[in-house]
Amino acid sequence: FSKVKDGLAYDRFRRRGMKKIVADMMMVAMAINLNKLHSKIQNNQTGIIEYKKAA
């Protein structure tokens, strides 16, 4: 939650009611993911991650 408050300057819910708060948090989560994607595209880190099989 600190990333939301500090990084996006999001300090309070803008709506009232549980459904609206959940929708608000989903929008914030999408914004965080879009920021991550934008950062990866800018740094040319768009390759596929390959995991090695454990021995």
N, C-alpha and C positions, 0 to 999 in steps of 0.2 A: 504494500500500500504506500510505502514511502516513495517509490518510483512514480506513482500516480500523483501524489501530492507535490513532490519536488519537481520532477521532470516535466509534468504537464501543467503545473500550477493549478491543480484541481483540489480545492479545499473543502467543498461541501456539495451536497446533492442539490440539484436545481429543481427537482420535482418532489411531490409528496405522493405517498402510496407505494406499497411494495412492488407492484408490477412496473411502475414507472422508475423506481430506483433500480430494479434489476435491468431494465432496458437501458438506463443511463450508464450503469457499470459495464454492460455489454458494449456500448459505444466506446467507452474509455478503453476497454480491452482491445477492441479493433484498432483504435488509434495507436496504442502501444505496438501492436503487431505491424501496422503499416509503417511506423517509424523504424522498426527493426528491418523490415524489408527494404525500405528506402536506403537505409544505411548500408546494407549488404550490396545493393545494386550500385551505389556510389563507389564502393570499395572493390568492385568486381569479384565478389565472393558468392557468385550464384551457382557454383558447381554443386554436384550431388555428393552428399556425405556417404562414404562407404565404410561400413563397420566390419571389423574382422571377427570371424567366428572364434569363440572362446575355446581354448584347448582342453 
